[in-house]
Amino acid sequence: MMPLLVLATSACYRPATEASARGSWSYEVDPPAAGSRVVTVEATFDGARTERLGIPREAAAHVKELKVREGDSLRPVERRNNEWFERSCNFRCTVSYTVDLGEMADACKDEVDCARRVGPATLSPALAWLVHPVPRTDVPVTVRVHPPDAAQFASGMNAVEPDATGTTYSFRSFDLDEGSFTAFGPMRRTSIDVPGKDGKKARLDLAILGDTKYAMPDSAIREWVEEAANVTVPLFGRFPVDRATLFVVPAKGEDEVVFGKVLSLAGASVVVVLGDKMPASARHKDWVLVHELFHLGFPTFRGEGRWLGEGLATYYEPILRARAGWTSEAEVFRQFARNMPRGQPPRGSSAGLSARDDLDTIYWGGAMFCLAADVRIREETRGKRSLDDVIRAALDKGGDATRVWTVRDVVALADKVTGTNVLSEMYERHAARGERIDLDALLSSLGVSADGKEVDETRPLAWIRRGIALGDRTYEDAELAQTP
């Protein structure tokens, strides 16, 4: 079964030229009662311009008693397969329904992308319980949640200030396909202040779901998350978003982080699936958390560019950990030498990065592209510019994970910031046309053997290798980049 959000994301994205439509959606949400996982929702759609209401396939079977309000009464709405049809929704309608997240989690085997039970708590994307007009137009959405106990609900959705009766969240309808993770039920919550924009503090809300006890005490989990957040700060110049929510859910019997995911367009949220046996002493060996937090600092792509988004995160994760002293320069390049060949196109293939969708291409092919681009930028500018500058410039222009850009936007910005044509040339050669990157020659020029086990400091671009790993912008030996 494909994950819920994979299906949702492929179903709808904002056309670049489409203007915002008139209308609005609003939801009133009552969380599950104690001992239940059933969410109750009342939704009003104003100006939907469609009679069709839908929700992702995995969720549809668990939507119960969907009815439309007519004055003081409720009338059942006609259902056909995974959709409901109500003519009044063309103009304005109010519907009510329930969603059994427990049934949903059971059906999708507790996939994080769908619904996951964590003891008495339940994690899901907001999209799992927000029935909506189909097709979507670009309108404002408000979601008001009325928890009987505010400590038993958390969401990454963009929050308006809470009041005594609940919290209101707001976003655009086209952003619902990344509608942020949410959780109902018991959880241990704390907030972490990290360096934010313009000298202010950014806030990272930590929610440890359920009643699981980890090998790491809660205080150590908090320290680990705070450290990882601060590892990203030197690259971005700050924590990349003003507010994010990070959910921790357990992987029983595991001694490492086994999975992570970001949903961000309706508000920045991160999930990490933490092994309950992972000791605090292993926290700096983990790569997943830094990888996911990096994602918060780079724009989201729709319908394209997964190879670039994941490639950048795969490239920068070990580099950021090396700059923080969590791993070594040698280990970073051993990892690159060992794994980047997996991202090469098959021999004889002319398919570029943008045309391939296997995981090795998306992660390691993308990372190899980023390494090659970073080296070329540093070489051509004699160390004055790097891929770091491109990342910072994108964020300075508002390009964090809550915003949608195109790959072409990033390429154009990169060329402008670096004063080179490196990214546009490489995009055409390797993403559009599918030329192979000569990884062995690239590593050799950096002084790294093909197996990553040996380092030669006499190679012409060894200074670039050190600069990448150390984040050093001075490059006293940058003259080595110049050819006679």
VOSE-427108 format. One record per residue (C-alpha): y, z, x; residue number from 1; residue in one letter; chain. Coordinates in nm, 2 decimals, padded with zeros to 4 digits. Layout:
<recs>
REC   north      up    east  seq  type  mol
REC       Y       Z       X  NUM     A    A
...
</recs>
This chain:
<recs>
REC   north      up    east  seq  type  mol
REC   00.00   00.00   00.00    1     M    A
REC   00.34  -00.09   00.13    2     M    A
REC   00.58   00.20   00.16    3     P    A
REC   00.83   00.25  -00.12    4     L    A
REC   01.14   00.18   00.08    5     L    A
REC   01.00  -00.13   00.24    6     V    A
REC   00.96  -00.28  -00.10    7     L    A
REC   01.29  -00.16  -00.22    8     A    A
REC   01.48  -00.28   00.08    9     T    A
REC   01.33  -00.63   00.06   10     S    A
REC   01.43  -00.65  -00.31   11     A    A
REC   01.81  -00.64  -00.30   12     C    A
REC   02.09  -00.66  -00.05   13     Y    A
REC   02.46  -00.71  -00.08   14     R    A
REC   02.57  -01.08  -00.04   15     P    A
REC   02.84  -01.09   00.22   16     A    A
REC   03.09  -01.26  -00.02   17     T    A
REC   03.02  -01.08  -00.34   18     E    A
REC   03.30  -00.88  -00.49   19     A    A
REC   03.25  -00.54  -00.64   20     S    A
REC   03.17  -00.55  -01.01   21     A    A
REC   03.32  -00.34  -01.29   22     R    A
REC   03.12  -00.06  -01.42   23     G    A
REC   02.95   00.26  -01.30   24     S    A
REC   02.62   00.45  -01.30   25     W    A
REC   02.60   00.83  -01.33   26     S    A
REC   02.30   01.06  -01.32   27     Y    A
REC   02.26   01.42  -01.43   28     E    A
REC   01.95   01.57  -01.26   29     V    A
REC   01.76   01.89  -01.33   30     D    A
REC   01.52   01.98  -01.05   31     P    A
REC   01.17   02.09  -01.11   32     P    A
REC   01.11   02.43  -01.26   33     A    A
REC   00.92   02.69  -01.06   34     A    A
REC   00.56   02.57  -01.01   35     G    A
REC   00.64   02.21  -01.12   36     S    A
REC   00.73   01.89  -00.94   37     R    A
REC   00.87   01.71  -01.24   38     V    A
REC   01.24   01.60  -01.22   39     V    A
REC   01.44   01.55  -01.54   40     T    A
REC   01.71   01.28  -01.54   41     V    A
REC   01.98   01.16  -01.78   42     E    A
REC   02.15   00.84  -01.66   43     A    A
REC   02.44   00.65  -01.80   44     T    A
REC   02.49   00.29  -01.71   45     F    A
REC   02.84   00.14  -01.79   46     D    A
REC   02.87  -00.24  -01.77   47     G    A
REC   02.53  -00.30  -01.62   48     A    A
REC   02.52  -00.66  -01.75   49     R    A
REC   02.14  -00.65  -01.78   50     T    A
REC   01.89  -00.52  -02.02   51     E    A
REC   01.63  -00.45  -01.75   52     R    A
REC   01.58  -00.11  -01.59   53     L    A
REC   01.35  -00.06  -01.30   54     G    A
REC   01.23   00.16  -01.01   55     I    A
REC   01.00   00.08  -00.72   56     P    A
REC   00.65   00.00  -00.81   57     R    A
REC   00.50   00.32  -00.67   58     E    A
REC   00.73   00.53  -00.88   59     A    A
REC   00.71   00.34  -01.21   60     A    A
REC   00.38   00.48  -01.32   61     A    A
REC   00.51   00.83  -01.28   62     H    A
REC   00.83   00.78  -01.50   63     V    A
REC   00.75   00.94  -01.83   64     K    A
REC   00.92   00.94  -02.17   65     E    A
REC   01.21   00.70  -02.09   66     L    A
REC   01.43   00.70  -02.40   67     K    A
REC   01.77   00.57  -02.49   68     V    A
REC   02.03   00.79  -02.66   69     R    A
REC   02.15   00.68  -03.01   70     E    A
REC   02.40   00.93  -03.13   71     G    A
REC   02.22   01.26  -03.15   72     D    A
REC   01.87   01.11  -03.13   73     S    A
REC   01.66   00.95  -02.87   74     L    A
REC   01.45   00.63  -02.91   75     R    A
REC   01.17   00.52  -02.68   76     P    A
REC   01.25   00.21  -02.47   77     V    A
REC   01.02  -00.09  -02.45   78     E    A
REC   00.82  -00.10  -02.13   79     R    A
REC   00.68  -00.42  -01.97   80     R    A
REC   00.47  -00.36  -01.66   81     N    A
REC   00.70  -00.18  -01.41   82     N    A
REC   01.03  -00.23  -01.60   83     E    A
REC   01.20  -00.12  -01.92   84     W    A
REC   01.41  -00.34  -02.15   85     F    A
REC   01.70  -00.21  -02.35   86     E    A
REC   01.97  -00.45  -02.49   87     R    A
REC   02.24  -00.19  -02.51   88     S    A
REC   02.23  -00.15  -02.13   89     C    A
REC   02.41  -00.48  -02.11   90     N    A
REC   02.72  -00.29  -02.21   91     F    A
REC   02.67   00.09  -02.20   92     R    A
REC   02.36   00.30  -02.24   93     C    A
REC   02.24   00.65  -02.17   94     T    A
REC   01.87   00.70  -02.10   95     V    A
REC   01.67   01.01  -02.03   96     S    A
REC   01.33   01.04  -01.85   97     Y    A
REC   01.12   01.25  -01.63   98     T    A
REC   00.95   01.17  -01.29   99     V    A
REC   00.64   01.36  -01.18  100     D    A
REC   00.68   01.37  -00.80  101     L    A
REC   00.35   01.56  -00.76  102     G    A
REC   00.16   01.27  -00.93  103     E    A
REC   00.35   01.02  -00.72  104     M    A
REC   00.27   01.20  -00.39  105     A    A
REC  -00.09   01.22  -00.49  106     D    A
REC  -00.10   00.84  -00.56  107     A    A
REC   00.07   00.74  -00.24  108     C    A
REC  -00.12   00.99  -00.03  109     K    A
REC   00.19   01.20   00.06  110     D    A
REC   00.37   00.91   00.24  111     E    A
REC   00.72   01.02   00.35  112     V    A
REC   00.86   00.69   00.22  113     D    A
REC   00.73   00.77  -00.13  114     C    A
REC   00.68   01.14  -00.20  115     A    A
REC   00.54   01.42   00.01  116     R    A
REC   00.43   01.77  -00.10  117     R    A
REC   00.51   02.04   00.15  118     V    A
REC   00.36   02.35   00.01  119     G    A
REC   00.56   02.42  -00.31  120     P    A
REC   00.84   02.19  -00.19  121     A    A
REC   00.86   01.81  -00.24  122     T    A
REC   01.03   01.55  -00.02  123     L    A
REC   01.12   01.20  -00.14  124     S    A
REC   01.39   00.93  -00.11  125     P    A
REC   01.64   00.96  -00.40  126     A    A
REC   01.52   00.61  -00.50  127     L    A
REC   01.19   00.76  -00.61  128     A    A
REC   01.35   00.92  -00.91  129     W    A
REC   01.66   00.71  -00.99  130     L    A
REC   01.58   00.44  -01.25  131     V    A
REC   01.85   00.18  -01.23  132     H    A
REC   01.96  -00.16  -01.37  133     P    A
REC   01.79  -00.47  -01.24  134     V    A
REC   01.94  -00.67  -01.08  135     P    A
REC   02.20  -00.44  -00.93  136     R    A
REC   02.57  -00.52  -00.92  137     T    A
REC   02.79  -00.34  -00.67  138     D    A
REC   02.93  -00.04  -00.86  139     V    A
REC   03.00   00.32  -00.78  140     P    A
REC   02.72   00.57  -00.84  141     V    A
REC   02.74   00.95  -00.89  142     T    A
REC   02.44   01.18  -00.89  143     V    A
REC   02.50   01.53  -01.01  144     R    A
REC   02.22   01.78  -00.94  145     V    A
REC   02.20   02.11  -01.12  146     H    A
REC   01.96   02.34  -00.92  147     P    A
REC   01.90   02.68  -01.06  148     P    A
REC   01.90   02.80  -00.70  149     D    A
REC   02.12   02.59  -00.46  150     A    A
REC   01.90   02.70  -00.17  151     A    A
REC   01.61   02.50  -00.33  152     Q    A
REC   01.77   02.16  -00.31  153     F    A
REC   01.89   01.95  -00.02  154     A    A
REC   01.99   01.59   00.02  155     S    A
REC   02.14   01.36   00.27  156     G    A
REC   02.34   01.18   00.00  157     M    A
REC   02.72   01.18   00.04  158     N    A
REC   02.83   01.51  -00.12  159     A    A
REC   03.14   01.58  -00.31  160     V    A
REC   03.24   01.95  -00.29  161     E    A
REC   02.99   02.16  -00.49  162     P    A
REC   03.10   02.39  -00.78  163     D    A
REC   02.94   02.67  -00.97  164     A    A
REC   02.71   02.43  -01.18  165     T    A
REC   02.59   02.19  -00.91  166     G    A
REC   02.67   01.93  -00.65  167     T    A
REC   02.78   01.57  -00.71  168     T    A
REC   02.69   01.30  -00.47  169     Y    A
REC   02.84   00.95  -00.45  170     S    A
REC   02.76   00.61  -00.30  171     F    A
REC   02.75   00.24  -00.40  172     R    A
REC   02.47   00.09  -00.60  173     S    A
REC   02.37  -00.16  -00.33  174     F    A
REC   02.31   00.14  -00.10  175     D    A
REC   02.04   00.29  -00.33  176     L    A
REC   01.77   00.11  -00.13  177     D    A
REC   01.85   00.36   00.14  178     E    A
REC   01.92   00.64  -00.10  179     G    A
REC   01.88   00.92   00.14  180     S    A
REC   01.60   01.18   00.16  181     F    A
REC   01.60   01.47  -00.08  182     T    A
REC   01.40   01.78  -00.12  183     A    A
REC   01.33   02.02  -00.41  184     F    A
REC   01.17   02.36  -00.37  185     G    A
REC   01.16   02.64  -00.11  186     P    A
REC   01.30   02.57   00.23  187     M    A
REC   01.47   02.74   00.52  188     R    A
REC   01.82   02.61   00.57  189     R    A
REC   02.08   02.64   00.84  190     T    A
REC   02.38   02.43   00.96  191     S    A
REC   02.45   02.32   01.32  192     I    A
REC   02.80   02.24   01.44  193     D    A
REC   02.81   01.96   01.70  194     V    A
REC   03.11   01.77   01.86  195     P    A
REC   03.26   01.54   01.60  196     G    A
REC   03.53   01.28   01.57  197     K    A
REC   03.89   01.35   01.69  198     D    A
REC   03.79   01.69   01.83  199     G    A
REC   03.66   01.82   01.50  200     K    A
REC   03.32   01.95   01.43  201     K    A
REC   03.04   01.74   01.28  202     A    A
REC   02.77   01.92   01.07  203     R    A
REC   02.40   01.87   01.09  204     L    A
REC   02.22   02.05   00.81  205     D    A
REC   01.86   02.15   00.89  206     L    A
REC   01.61   02.20   00.62  207     A    A
REC   01.26   02.32   00.71  208     I    A
REC   01.05   02.26   00.40  209     L    A
REC   00.79   02.47   00.24  210     G    A
REC   00.65   02.79   00.38  211     D    A
REC   00.46   02.65   00.69  212     T    A
REC   00.48   02.86   01.00  213     K    A
REC   00.51   02.66   01.32  214     Y    A
REC   00.41   02.74   01.68  215     A    A
REC   00.79   02.71   01.74  216     M    A
REC   00.98   02.98   01.55  217     P    A
REC   01.26   02.86   01.33  218     D    A
REC   01.51   02.97   01.59  219     S    A
REC   01.35   02.74   01.85  220     A    A
REC   01.33   02.45   01.60  221     I    A
REC   01.70   02.50   01.54  222     R    A
REC   01.77   02.51   01.92  223     E    A
REC   01.56   02.19   01.97  224     W    A
REC   01.75   02.00   01.70  225     V    A
REC   02.09   02.12   01.83  226     E    A
REC   01.99   02.02   02.19  227     E    A
REC   01.87   01.67   02.08  228     A    A
REC   02.19   01.62   01.88  229     A    A
REC   02.40   01.70   02.18  230     N    A
REC   02.19   01.46   02.40  231     V    A
REC   02.34   01.17   02.20  232     T    A
REC   02.70   01.29   02.24  233     V    A
REC   02.78   01.16   02.60  234     P    A
REC   02.68   00.81   02.49  235     L    A
REC   02.87   00.80   02.16  236     F    A
REC   03.15   01.03   02.27  237     G    A
REC   03.07   01.25   01.97  238     R    A
REC   02.80   01.31   01.72  239     F    A
REC   02.80   00.97   01.54  240     P    A
REC   02.84   01.09   01.18  241     V    A
REC   03.05   01.36   01.02  242     D    A
REC   02.75   01.50   00.83  243     R    A
REC   02.38   01.45   00.83  244     A    A
REC   02.08   01.63   00.69  245     T    A
REC   01.76   01.67   00.89  246     L    A
REC   01.43   01.76   00.71  247     F    A
REC   01.14   01.91   00.90  248     V    A
REC   00.79   01.87   00.74  249     V    A
REC   00.46   01.98   00.90  250     P    A
REC   00.18   01.78   01.05  251     A    A
REC  -00.12   02.02   01.03  252     K    A
REC  -00.31   02.07   01.35  253     G    A
REC  -00.09   01.84   01.56  254     E    A
REC   00.09   01.95   01.88  255     D    A
REC   00.37   01.68   01.88  256     E    A
REC   00.61   01.51   01.65  257     V    A
REC   00.40   01.24   01.48  258     V    A
REC   00.67   01.05   01.28  259     F    A
REC   01.04   01.02   01.21  260     G    A
REC   01.26   00.81   00.98  261     K    A
REC   01.62   00.76   00.90  262     V    A
REC   01.76   00.67   00.55  263     L    A
REC   02.14   00.64   00.58  264     S    A
REC   02.33   00.41   00.35  265     L    A
REC   02.39   00.66   00.07  266     A    A
REC   02.44   00.93   00.33  267     G    A
REC   02.28   01.01   00.66  268     A    A
REC   01.94   01.17   00.65  269     S    A
REC   01.65   01.21   00.89  270     V    A
REC   01.29   01.33   00.85  271     V    A
REC   01.07   01.44   01.14  272     V    A
REC   00.71   01.53   01.09  273     V    A
REC   00.65   01.81   01.33  274     L    A
REC   00.31   01.92   01.45  275     G    A
REC   00.26   02.28   01.35  276     D    A
REC   00.09   02.34   01.69  277     K    A
REC   00.37   02.20   01.90  278     M    A
REC   00.50   02.47   02.13  279     P    A
REC   00.87   02.52   02.22  280     A    A
REC   00.79   02.43   02.58  281     S    A
REC   00.71   02.08   02.47  282     A    A
REC   01.03   02.00   02.29  283     R    A
REC   01.19   01.81   02.58  284     H    A
REC   00.88   01.59   02.60  285     K    A
REC   00.92   01.47   02.25  286     D    A
REC   01.08   01.13   02.20  287     W    A
REC   01.09   01.09   01.83  288     V    A
REC   01.39   01.32   01.74  289     L    A
REC   01.63   01.16   02.00  290     V    A
REC   01.51   00.81   01.88  291     H    A
REC   01.60   00.89   01.52  292     E    A
REC   01.93   01.06   01.60  293     L    A
REC   02.03   00.75   01.80  294     F    A
REC   01.99   00.54   01.49  295     H    A
REC   02.27   00.74   01.32  296     L    A
REC   02.52   00.59   01.57  297     G    A
REC   02.45   00.23   01.51  298     F    A
REC   02.51   00.00   01.20  299     P    A
REC   02.23  -00.07   00.96  300     T    A
REC   02.12  -00.43   00.92  301     F    A
REC   02.00  -00.58   00.59  302     R    A
REC   01.74  -00.86   00.57  303     G    A
REC   01.76  -00.92   00.95  304     E    A
REC   01.79  -00.75   01.29  305     G    A
REC   01.53  -00.49   01.28  306     R    A
REC   01.43  -00.59   01.63  307     W    A
REC   01.78  -00.51   01.75  308     L    A
REC   01.82  -00.18   01.57  309     G    A
REC   01.48  -00.05   01.67  310     E    A
REC   01.51  -00.22   02.01  311     G    A
REC   01.83  -00.03   02.09  312     L    A
REC   01.68   00.30   01.98  313     A    A
REC   01.36   00.24   02.18  314     T    A
REC   01.57   00.14   02.49  315     Y    A
REC   01.82   00.43   02.47  316     Y    A
REC   01.58   00.71   02.38  317     E    A
REC   01.43   00.76   02.72  318     P    A
REC   01.76   00.68   02.89  319     I    A
REC   01.94   00.96   02.70  320     L    A
REC   01.67   01.20   02.77  321     R    A
REC   01.69   01.11   03.15  322     A    A
REC   02.07   01.16   03.14  323     R    A
REC   02.01   01.50   02.99  324     A    A
REC   01.75   01.59   03.26  325     G    A
REC   01.46   01.59   03.01  326     W    A
REC   01.27   01.32   03.19  327     T    A
REC   01.31   01.14   03.52  328     S    A
REC   01.46   00.80   03.61  329     E    A
REC   01.12   00.70   03.75  330     A    A
REC   00.94   00.79   03.42  331     E    A
REC   01.20   00.58   03.22  332     V    A
REC   01.12   00.27   03.42  333     F    A
REC   00.75   00.34   03.43  334     R    A
REC   00.76   00.34   03.06  335     Q    A
REC   00.96   00.02   03.04  336     F    A
REC   00.72  -00.16   03.29  337     A    A
REC   00.42  -00.04   03.10  338     R    A
REC   00.53  -00.11   02.74  339     N    A
REC   00.78  -00.40   02.75  340     M    A
REC   00.52  -00.67   02.81  341     P    A
REC   00.39  -00.59   02.46  342     R    A
REC   00.71  -00.74   02.32  343     G    A
REC   00.67  -01.08   02.48  344     Q    A
REC   00.61  -01.38   02.25  345     P    A
REC   00.26  -01.52   02.26  346     P    A
REC   00.21  -01.80   02.51  347     R    A
REC   00.31  -02.13   02.37  348     G    A
REC   00.51  -01.97   02.08  349     S    A
REC   00.86  -02.08   02.02  350     S    A
REC   00.93  -01.80   01.77  351     A    A
REC   01.23  -01.59   01.87  352     G    A
REC   01.28  -01.22   01.82  353     L    A
REC   01.45  -01.29   01.49  354     S    A
REC   01.15  -01.48   01.35  355     A    A
REC   00.87  -01.23   01.45  356     R    A
REC   00.79  -00.92   01.26  357     D    A
REC   00.51  -00.75   01.45  358     D    A
REC   00.58  -00.39   01.56  359     L    A
REC   00.55  -00.47   01.93  360     D    A
REC   00.82  -00.73   01.90  361     T    A
REC   01.04  -00.51   01.69  362     I    A
REC   01.03  -00.21   01.92  363     Y    A
REC   00.94  -00.33   02.27  364     W    A
REC   01.06  -00.69   02.24  365     G    A
REC   01.39  -00.56   02.12  366     G    A
REC   01.40  -00.30   02.39  367     A    A
REC   01.33  -00.56   02.66  368     M    A
REC   01.62  -00.77   02.52  369     F    A
REC   01.84  -00.47   02.55  370     C    A
REC   01.74  -00.39   02.91  371     L    A
REC   01.80  -00.75   03.01  372     A    A
REC   02.14  -00.76   02.84  373     A    A
REC   02.25  -00.43   02.99  374     D    A
REC   02.15  -00.54   03.34  375     V    A
REC   02.33  -00.88   03.30  376     R    A
REC   02.65  -00.71   03.16  377     I    A
REC   02.66  -00.46   03.45  378     R    A
REC   02.59  -00.73   03.70  379     E    A
REC   02.85  -00.98   03.57  380     E    A
REC   03.12  -00.71   03.54  381     T    A
REC   03.03  -00.55   03.87  382     R    A
REC   02.96  -00.22   03.69  383     G    A
REC   03.28  -00.21   03.49  384     K    A
REC   03.11  -00.26   03.16  385     R    A
REC   02.76  -00.20   03.01  386     S    A
REC   02.57  -00.19   02.69  387     L    A
REC   02.70   00.17   02.65  388     D    A
REC   03.05   00.02   02.60  389     D    A
REC   02.92  -00.20   02.32  390     V    A
REC   02.76   00.10   02.14  391     I    A
REC   03.07   00.31   02.17  392     R    A
REC   03.29   00.02   02.05  393     A    A
REC   03.07  -00.04   01.74  394     A    A
REC   03.10   00.33   01.65  395     L    A
REC   03.47   00.33   01.71  396     D    A
REC   03.50   00.05   01.45  397     K    A
REC   03.31   00.25   01.19  398     G    A
REC   02.97   00.11   01.28  399     G    A
REC   02.74   00.41   01.22  400     D    A
REC   02.42   00.40   01.02  401     A    A
REC   02.60   00.45   00.69  402     T    A
REC   02.75   00.10   00.73  403     R    A
REC   02.60  -00.25   00.70  404     V    A
REC   02.68  -00.50   00.97  405     W    A
REC   02.52  -00.83   01.07  406     T    A
REC   02.36  -00.91   01.40  407     V    A
REC   02.64  -01.17   01.45  408     R    A
REC   02.90  -00.90   01.41  409     D    A
REC   02.74  -00.70   01.69  410     V    A
REC   02.70  -01.00   01.92  411     V    A
REC   03.07  -01.10   01.87  412     A    A
REC   03.18  -00.75   01.94  413     L    A
REC   02.96  -00.72   02.25  414     A    A
REC   03.11  -01.04   02.40  415     D    A
REC   03.47  -00.92   02.33  416     K    A
REC   03.42  -00.57   02.47  417     V    A
REC   03.24  -00.68   02.79  418     T    A
REC   03.45  -00.99   02.85  419     G    A
REC   03.13  -01.19   02.89  420     T    A
REC   02.91  -01.43   02.69  421     N    A
REC   02.60  -01.23   02.78  422     V    A
REC   02.49  -01.13   02.43  423     L    A
REC   02.57  -01.45   02.26  424     S    A
REC   02.38  -01.65   02.52  425     E    A
REC   02.09  -01.42   02.52  426     M    A
REC   02.07  -01.42   02.14  427     Y    A
REC   02.05  -01.80   02.13  428     E    A
REC   01.79  -01.81   02.40  429     R    A
REC   01.56  -01.52   02.31  430     H    A
REC   01.63  -01.43   01.94  431     A    A
REC   01.70  -01.77   01.80  432     A    A
REC   01.49  -02.00   02.03  433     R    A
REC   01.22  -01.77   02.16  434     G    A
REC   01.25  -01.82   02.54  435     E    A
REC   01.05  -01.56   02.73  436     R    A
REC   01.24  -01.30   02.94  437     I    A
REC   01.11  -01.29   03.30  438     D    A
REC   01.04  -00.92   03.29  439     L    A
REC   00.86  -00.91   03.63  440     D    A
REC   01.16  -01.07   03.80  441     A    A
REC   01.40  -00.84   03.61  442     L    A
REC   01.22  -00.53   03.71  443     L    A
REC   01.18  -00.65   04.07  444     S    A
REC   01.56  -00.70   04.10  445     S    A
REC   01.60  -00.34   03.99  446     L    A
REC   01.36  -00.22   04.25  447     G    A
REC   01.08  -00.15   04.01  448     V    A
REC   00.73  -00.27   04.07  449     S    A
REC   00.55  -00.46   03.79  450     A    A
REC   00.33  -00.15   03.71  451     D    A
REC   00.64   00.08   03.74  452     G    A
REC   00.47   00.30   04.00  453     K    A
REC   00.69   00.21   04.30  454     E    A
REC   01.07   00.20   04.35  455     V    A
REC   01.25   00.00   04.61  456     D    A
REC   01.60   00.12   04.67  457     E    A
REC   01.68  -00.19   04.89  458     T    A
REC   01.66  -00.43   04.60  459     R    A
REC   01.99  -00.60   04.50  460     P    A
REC   02.03  -00.44   04.16  461     L    A
REC   01.89  -00.10   04.24  462     A    A
REC   02.24   00.04   04.18  463     W    A
REC   02.22  -00.09   03.82  464     I    A
REC   01.89   00.09   03.77  465     R    A
REC   02.04   00.42   03.88  466     R    A
REC   02.35   00.36   03.67  467     G    A
REC   02.14   00.30   03.36  468     I    A
REC   01.94   00.62   03.41  469     A    A
REC   02.23   00.84   03.52  470     L    A
REC   02.50   00.70   03.30  471     G    A
REC   02.72   00.66   03.61  472     D    A
REC   03.02   00.43   03.55  473     R    A
REC   03.16   00.46   03.91  474     T    A
REC   02.89   00.26   04.10  475     Y    A
REC   03.01   00.31   04.46  476     E    A
REC   02.76   00.04   04.56  477     D    A
REC   02.86  -00.21   04.29  478     A    A
REC   02.94  -00.46   04.56  479     E    A
REC   02.57  -00.52   04.59  480     L    A
REC   02.60  -00.72   04.26  481     A    A
REC   02.81  -00.98   04.43  482     Q    A
REC   02.65  -01.28   04.57  483     T    A
REC   02.77  -01.42   04.90  484     P    A
</recs>
